[in-house]
Amino acid sequence: MAELKTKLELALRDAMRSNDDVRKRTLRMILSAIRLAEVEKGNPLDDNSILALLHKEIKSRRETIEDAQKGQRPDLVAAAQAEIKVIQEFLPQALSEEELIAMAKAAIEEVGAKTPADLGKVMKLLIPRLQGRASGDEASRVVRQLLQNQGT
């Protein structure tokens, strides 16, 4: 079983003991999403897959925050922000912008990418190296920017 899933289950037990409703609700949703993904896939998820799922959950909550702000619902904004905070506890330390740029440059050089059309090749190499420390969106933005600057 994945180490990260075990950590999430232990954190849920602790949240249940301490009656931390936000933490308990968030961890239950995450574990439920993991179980659903495992059923769909037909076998247990590894840590990298779970990290990808956690990033997806954070992205979903950020979209919820945007919608709640448009609808002037500060209660929903606060709830989503609290859930994001809980999820982020289980993610590895995020890369700084400089570290991400350095990794992207190395991947671009390794692949020999010259134009934005080579984005897919670079991302295929870069994403596994990030190991959940940066989102695919951030990595894509940085790589696209570097490739565009290279082309000019």
Secondary structure, 3 states (H helix, E strand, C coil): CCHHHHHHHHHHHHHHHCCCHHHHHHHHHHHHHHHHHHHHHCCCCCHHHHHHHHHHHHHHHHHHHHHHHHCCCHHHHHHHHHHHHHHHCCCCCCCCHHHHHHHHHHHHHHHCCCCHHHHHHHHHHHHHHHCCCCCHHHHHHHHHHHHHHHHC
